[in-house]
Amino acid sequence: MLLSAMRWPRPQPVYGPVGAAHRAGRQAFSRMRLDAELAEASSDRDSALTLGVFDGVHRGHQHLIRATVKEARKSGLLAVVATFKNHPGSILWPDFSPRYVTGLDERVSLIGALGVDRVVPITFDLELSELRARDFVALLQLRLRMQALVVGPDFALGRRREGDVATLASLSSEMGFSLVVVDLLEDDVGPVRSTVVRQALAEGDLSLVQTLLGRHFELEGAVETGAGRGKVLGFPTANLRVAPGRALPGDGIYATWALVGERRHMAATSIGTRPTFAETGRTVEAFLLDFDGDLYGSEVRLEFVQRLRDDVKYDSVEALKDQIARDVDETRKILGAASRA
């Protein structure tokens, strides 16, 4: 959820005079970049601020961000959210490849919709991970005029997680800002965290994903040329080129809404490897119901509503075609009922 949700090993330093000089240069560049990123969002008003990755902007994140907005309004401050553009674990763990529930643009949009005044994307790198908590706080005060810092109980920032809640409480008295600690949001599934969302998504458990996010999961991508199998089967599909690193629902067939420009279409969407044709590449393909047109190159956003079935191998192409027809009928029934509700 926040920096505190992960315990990262301290990166190994570069030894030797040349390495030390190079590292000092990188640290200076990183500090300048952070300073510039914060300066872009500078204002002539003091702020209440919260900081984290906020991937998914799930209900736990929303709970913390709304608390930040509440604190800002109570004290006559700007409500500011600083979000890391990239996951810190991708920098600190060489073998860690995060799967993002939301892209950066979507994340910023979702955060902005919660009533905040500023969303500040920040680049995380090794040099930033070595920044002392005091120095990080000083930059937030200088550039964002932070007067209140709103965090969860397990939050920490700065080198070796030195800026935990206890340390920040001490710094708040010394440096002149207030610290607001907000309880974690918990429900029947326990603490609402991004890791739980990713796991539920990978398992295709859309019901749990929707509970955790407070909305349907969405996935966007440009339509690219595929193998053309959908057209041969009588169900031409839009093959989405999804950004690397995006989290995907587990393999299966889903009832989705497809947003193309300002238009919304019912769509039966397949995620998987097309086992009937013995293919291995994982694809995202959407058949838009009652649509006739050329989508190549268009941006399509899919809103996942309900999982229909697993992605399975059929004994014949005819059997597959019959099943797709049933999937389309089921999609129409599910989305039609949803639109009437």
Phi, psi and omega in degrees: 000304176237188176306326185291342185290350183226144176249108188260141172291146178291130180297146181286135180286161175266122184266162177098157184296320179291314179299320180296318180295318179296317181295321178297321178295318179295321179298318179296318179296317180298317180296319179295319181294315178300316179300318181292319180296320178289323182296328180299332182256013183296154182214168177268012178240149176290159187227156164256132192226145167232156190222137176174185176281311179061033178295127181095335185044054182283183186296331175294316176297316181301320179300314181290317182293320178295325176296324177294316178298318179299315179297319180296314182294322180297324186256004180070034182249164169285142175266117186236136175240122174259123182237135178287130179299319181242156180287127179307325180299332179292339179266322187271338179244108184303328184264006184265122177240098184294146173252110187279129177289327178228147170285166184300314181299317179295319179300312180299318180296316181294320178296315180300328182289351181271007174095012180282160181267331180218138169242124187242102176287135182234138176276128177261131176217178183300321182293322177295325179295340180265358181289131180294149182303318180300318181292321179297312179299319180299321178294319178297323178290318183292309189272326183251004179051045182294123175247343178218133177246123183250123186220166171275169185293338181252018181290148172204148175220167177089173184304130178054032177058032184291335182271060176282184185299319180297316180293318179296325177298319178293317179295327182296322178291321183285322188258356171082041172227159178265146179247124179245119181255121184254132178298149176294147175277125178232148172222206185297338181265004181095198180301137180274111184227159179297325180297323178292321178298313182298319181295314179297322179294315180299330180273358180074019181274078184295329179299314179291320178301315180295324177295316182289320182278331187078017181192173175286146173289141179234151181218132182238158177180161176276144179281128181237167180291131178250201182281348179080012183292325180300319180296319178298323181282350182094007179227077183298131185246155171266118180269116185270132172270103185270141181300140177303141177089358179280140175286137180240151170298156178300157181307135180163185180248135187228147169274122185224161165260137177249122179259118179238107187063237179263001184261145181239126184235145169293144180209139170262120188244134179250132172237122181161201188246012181051063186299333179298331182256012176056039177262162186241334182292132181280132184231160171240113185232130181241128172262112182275120182291139175058033179245137178225107182174176181257119182255358185304127180088348181282151173272129180236135176247126180257133176249113187275122185256312184206142176278134181265314185191174175285161173271106188237164179272135178252154185288338181210161177295324180297319179296322178295317180299318179298320180291320178298320178300320178292323177299319180295317178298318181293321177298315180298319181294313183295312183287328177295317178295320181295321182288336178275340184290000000 
